Each structure stands twice: as C-alpha cells, then as structure tokens.
Amino acid sequence: ELKVEQNPLFLSMQEEKNYTIYCNYSTTSDRLYWYRQDPGKSLESLFVLLSNGAVKQEGRLMASLDTKARLSTLHITAAVHDLSATYFCAVDIGGASGTYKYIFGTGTRLKVLA
Amino acid sequence: GAVVSQHPSRVICKSGTSVKIECRSLDFQATTMFWYRQFPKKSLMLMATSNEGSKATYEQGVEKDKFLINHASLTLSTLTVTSAHPEDSSFYICSARNPSGRFKNIQYFGAGTRLSVL
C-alpha cells in the first residue's frame, strides 16, 4: 500500500526555535511538493521539488528531497507565530503510473507560541 | 502562478438534494482535473481523476453514483453530490493539472468548497 507519512503530526514550538518536519514515502518518485493550509482554507503551494537532492528555500522555510531515502524535510528556522498552520507534503506518482496523481501526507499541525 | 477557480466556496443544503461544484482552470487547458475530499483535521483524500472527454476514474471506496463527475471541456470539471446526506458534509477541493508551463504536469488547487448537509 502506498503510504506518505509525516512526523510529527503535531508540533508546538517556541518562537525563534528551529525544527524539522519529515515526510517519508513508500514508492518511487522524484517529485514532491509542500503545501501550507490555514484553517478553513485551501492549499498554498510552498515548494516544488523535482529531483533528487533538490533544495529550495523561502524565508524561514527550507525544503529538501532525497529520492533514494524516499524522504523530504521541511526545516523551519527561527519560527514566528505567522508560520502556525498545517503543512502537507504530497508525493507525485504521475511519472511512473501515467496518472499524475498526488498522494498527500498525513499533515503536520504546527503551532508557534509567542 | 496558474489560477484554478472553484465555486461555490460554501453551500448549505437539505438532505436529499443534489449539489454541483464547479472547477475551472482560468489560464491553461487542463486535460486532467482531480477532486479531493478533506475531513476536519485530516489530510486530503483523492476521490477521482477527471479526464476531459472521458469517464472519470474513481478511487477505491468512492461511490461513482453518489459523486458524479463531468469534464466536458478543457477548462471545466464539475462534481455533483447526488442526494446529499449529512455524512457527505466535508471540504471538497479540486485541482487541475497543467501539462505545460514552468513546472510541467503539476497540479494547481482551487479554493475549496465547504458543503454542509442539514
């Protein structure tokens, strides 16, 4: 069964601290995406990772992809309250299957405490 | 980035009625669109893949007679929840795959539709 697991599921952290969210997946893929979701809203695209070793940074967030380990990380540097949201990774199984489907991770609910 | 419009954003209906949700890709032609369902505090679950000009492909466990999908043009897919019941209440999100553009074949997501069935 195809699985995309994130950990932790819940993360409560102090402002100015650093932390990493992990996304492990069980199938072959070299395309992975990170999204942010605020309560009651749809998805906001954060990062598009399209190859092994890809690293992208935007502000206090940095994402990386290791396709051999089937692992992606989302690193938060010096967290601020505005980063409080739920973060999802999504694995693109399109290339291999031809269906272009995404399988979403379980989600990580982040709360940054002032 | 590419824009996908989803309408309505919120709908409240009585049990037994049908509800139609529209998903439009505004600046590209989408041969493939996707419909997801999200329960509170849960992840997105793919319901079906909508292919322009052909029948939708439903994921295991999704009732195709309950969730009718039509993809009549390259820019519009619709999801109709037929004879809705309270258990159909959920957040429905569509996406459209852009076959070209800067990131080929990635999906762009709509704003979602919150369905409440009384």
Interface residues (C-beta under 8 A of the other chain):
Chain A: R31 Y33 Y35 G40 K41 S42 L43 S45 V48 L50 F88 A90 D92 G94 T99 Y100 K101 Y102 I103 F104 G105 T106 G107 R109
Chain B: G1 Q6 T32 F34 K41 K42 S43 L44 M45 L46 T49 T57 I93 S95 R97 F103 N105 I106 Q107 F109 G110 A111 G112 R114
